[in-house]
């Protein structure tokens, strides 16, 4: 399993997407304001996601 890096865009929990801001040993901290419909979802700006619970959509690599 590939672990996300800072700046990667990940998807988790039924289609939520966000930008990884910090990588911890067992999880990442994700900024959810990346999503176009963020304001209508009424959720917190950031959340913690376990490495086992997300899929990397985009990376910083060329």
MOFENGI-V181220 format. One line per field, one symbol per residue. burial: + if it has 16 or more other ideal C-beta (glycine too) atoms within 10 Angstrom, else -. A space follows every 50 residues. Layout:
burial = ???
This chain:
burial = ---+---+++-+---+++++------++++-+--+--+--------+-+- ---+--------
